[in-house]
Amino acid sequence: MARLAQTHGLTDVQQEILATVRDFVDKEIIPVATELEHRDEYPQQIVDGLKELGVFGLMIPEEYGGLGESLLTYALCVEEIARGWMSVSGIINTHFIVAYMLKQHGTQEQKDYFLPRMAAGETRGAFSMSEPALGSDVSAITSKAVKDGDEYVLNGQKMWLTNGGTSTLVAVLVRSDEGHPEGTAPHKSMTTFLVEKEPGFGEVRPGLTIPGKIDKMGYKGVDTTELIMDGLRIPANRVLGGTTGRGFYQMMDGVEVGRVNVAARGCGVAQRAFELGVSYAQQRHTFGKPIAQHQAIQFKLAEMATKVEAAHAMMVNAARKKDSGERNDLEAGMAKYLASEYCKEVVEDAFRIHGGYGFSKEYEIERLYREAPMLLIGEGTAEIQKMIIGRRLLEEYRFQG
Ligand SMILES: Cc1cc2nc3c(=O)[nH]c(=O)nc-3n(C[C@H](O)[C@H](O)[C@H](O)COP(=O)(O)OP(=O)(O)OC[C@H]3O[C@@H](n4cnc5c(N)ncnc54)[C@H](O)[C@@H]3O)c2cc1C
């Protein structure tokens, strides 16, 4: 049988990269993922292996030491990795978004300084928009930067930084009224700062504290933190792109590719859930036959596989659109929305197929069941995706009365 979620039209290089990553996932991630997740342990050995494979530099141009691959290649690798363990794809995701933002919007000096280190995985990226009082409504950000000579002084509290502790470079979005008079639209008075710091917790740079890991229901292993800025001084040459007031657009650009990425994670987790469900259904017997022989279970498997295929096709479509240089916000929003919803549904069906054993920590599906909900929230909730999709549809289908 052909596996689900095949991608046609890949180059030999793409196929080779994917085969290598899949092999790594099968041998190095799947066998240890559940145990590490239950211990909430950072997968250092896996991260070192991915560094060696060049995954941290996958989309960074070759001139900066990366592999210069497309968003599609990247997303397909993320799908494979998430199939093994979603948290590992989270470790790469924020790094990838920051590298992408630097590539697209950084000054030449910023690219020359950061990208080679990021490609090698020496510098590791996190990005920070959310605050305790806001996530969806980015325009309501209250953290602030005030100019003081050749520096900016940053104050405020950030929330939900994936890789907040382990990263050494955080792209932080704050309000910067300098040069932007009172009453300027919120999205025009925001700036992204490139904040370097030591890894770890506590005061990781004067004026910058990472208090500790947030205790989460799933998505464990990867650290998610708060970030507190109290008189944090950042030189003016660490404003992303060199000009203030462009942060909102830069972050939205980053989040747009991030959405393809989250869609890819949904595809990977759903694929693994299907694999677990279809395997268990052939081993468990009730009423004298494997449960896979009951039509109700076969229908579940059919629905699950159809969802896996549909989500994969939409994710690939969104990635290819971006790679072709076209605007892809509609496709990325649709792919993220559908893949995350389907992922949750496929995981739930696989859980039901496992009966009572799905509730036992001995079975992998228990972990997936706690991981899938994160995809409904990260990089914009379902409601936010539908807002983006709806607005774009009204632009495309404007009533010509
Ligand atoms: C594990 C994890 C990791 C994360 N990592 C990061 C990270 O690395 N960097 C970062 O910046 N953020 C990160 N986030 C934050 C994430 O992006 C936000 O949680 C998300 O955007 C939702 O924001 P919120 O939690 O403030 O919910 P809210 O914005 O308060 O929304 C609450 C509910 O209201 C709905 N809602 C909001 N506005 C509307 C509207 N206009 N119409 C209809 N419904 C609406 C939402 O869909 C949601 O259901 C992470 C979150 C989690 C849980």
The ligand as a Gaussian input file, in Angstrom:
#p B3LYP/6-31G(d) Opt

LIG

0 1
 C        2.169000      26.212000      24.578000
 C        2.080000      27.572000      23.968000
 C        3.186000      28.116000      23.326000
 C        3.127000      29.423000      22.811000
 N        4.257000      29.962000      22.224000
 C        4.248000      31.275000      21.880000
 C        5.437000      31.913000      21.402000
 O        6.494000      31.273000      21.224000
 N        5.418000      33.245000      21.174000
 C        4.279000      34.003000      21.345000
 O        4.333000      35.217000      21.101000
 N        3.117000      33.409000      21.741000
 C        3.076000      32.079000      22.030000
 N        1.912000      31.484000      22.473000
 C        0.731000      32.319000      22.667000
 C       -0.342000      32.031000      21.639000
 O        0.026000      32.580000      20.403000
 C       -1.647000      32.621000      22.195000
 O       -2.011000      31.844000      23.321000
 C       -2.737000      32.614000      21.162000
 O       -2.465000      33.547000      20.154000
 C       -4.104000      32.959000      21.805000
 O       -4.011000      34.088000      22.591000
 P       -4.605000      34.100000      24.079000
 O       -4.111000      32.888000      24.754000
 O       -4.273000      35.412000      24.690000
 O       -6.150000      33.976000      23.887000
 P       -7.164000      35.213000      23.663000
 O       -6.647000      36.097000      22.594000
 O       -7.458000      35.812000      24.975000
 O       -8.442000      34.442000      23.130000
 C       -9.318000      33.715000      23.995000
 C      -10.444000      33.121000      23.143000
 O      -11.181000      34.159000      22.491000
 C      -11.169000      33.970000      21.087000
 N      -11.110000      35.281000      20.428000
 C      -10.213000      36.274000      20.634000
 N      -10.484000      37.328000      19.852000
 C      -11.580000      36.995000      19.117000
 C      -12.353000      37.669000      18.112000
 N      -12.038000      38.880000      17.670000
 N      -13.426000      37.010000      17.586000
 C      -13.745000      35.766000      18.011000
 N      -13.056000      35.079000      18.948000
 C      -11.975000      35.688000      19.495000
 C       -9.919000      33.142000      20.799000
 O      -10.036000      32.439000      19.576000
 C       -9.913000      32.217000      22.022000
 O      -10.823000      31.171000      21.792000
 C        1.937000      30.167000      22.922000
 C        0.814000      29.600000      23.548000
 C        0.871000      28.331000      24.067000
 C       -0.332000      27.757000      24.756000

